Amino acid sequence: MLQMRSLIETVTSAFLITALSTHAALLPASLNVSIQSENMRHILKWSPLNESCFSVSYTVRYQGEFEYMQNARWQDEPSCGNIVRTECDLTVALSSDSDYNISVLARCNDSTLWTQLPKSFNRRDTVLLAPQMDVNTKDGLIEVYFGERQNHININLQIWKEGDEENASVTEITSQMFHHRVGQGGAGTYCLRAEAVLDLSNKRNSTYRCVRVREPTPSWLIPLAAGIAVTLSLMLALILGLITPRCSLWIRKSVYKKEAMPKALLDWSKSTPILLNKALHESTHTVSLLDPSQDENGENVRDQDDV
């Protein structure tokens, strides 16, 4: 009886070891977890599991100073729970300056694998990139466009005319678009330097560019041009009003040419006398018509005068 029981335990142990070995073979030793942090945007990345898993999901957890004080608990990231992608945005979650421990739980079928970031992460270690700056110029105007800005990053813009950097103007950028107007006589080459400053660690990075600016249009030139245009329009309308009738008469004469009267008609009009007929005046008499109802005998009465 004891031998039979020992045999059953041996077979069961061997089966469990084989099953665990099979499951373990499906999972790698590590997921190669890493974090990429640029301009205060933190993206956690890891390697995918192999193709032998029928169902795969990942869950991201983190532990900061606050979570550690709460009985050393781990906080699940709501946007990265049971996901199939191999990256997670932790920009909002890692919102304090404390050190964070971060780990990824991988599930392959019925097996699980925990992989932790090799070292703790602090958002002050983010890589500060140079500001993205696009510059356009018009007559007397410099337009500067900045890309997406992140929290805790300030941008200071310096503008100066080439050769006069000591008198550069400094402006703190608060929006994505900035305009700088050049005054009269200010045409030339202008240089711009945009510097990003991380207020958490005083990190700095800058970008530099020079552009050519043309002379601005004088303020009085536009009203003058408008006045000249209006005057010319009125003069043109007046001239057209004067010459239009003459042109119309000339066109009619050109299209409908006057033909000379035939010679036969000219000779006939000279040789044929013109007879004037005297009008015959006849005396007329007025005839009055009366309504038959006005006659007592019911007969029509007509007064006729002899001619």
Secondary structure, DSSP 4 states (H G I P E B T S, - for coil): -HHHHHHHHHHHHHHHHHHHHHHHHHS-S----EEEEETTEEEEE-PPPPTT-SSEEEEEEEE-HHHHHTTT--EE-GGGSSBSSSEEE-TTT--SSS-BEEEEEEEETTEEEEEE-SS-B-GGGPBPPPPPEEEEEETTEEEEEE----TTEEEEEEEEETT-GGG-EEEEE-SSEEEEE--TT--EEEEEEEEEEETTTTEEEEEEEEEEEPPPPPTTHHHHHHHHHHHHHHHHHHHHHHHHHHHHHHHHHHHSPPPPPPHHHHHHHHHSPPP-PPPP-----------GGGSTTS---------
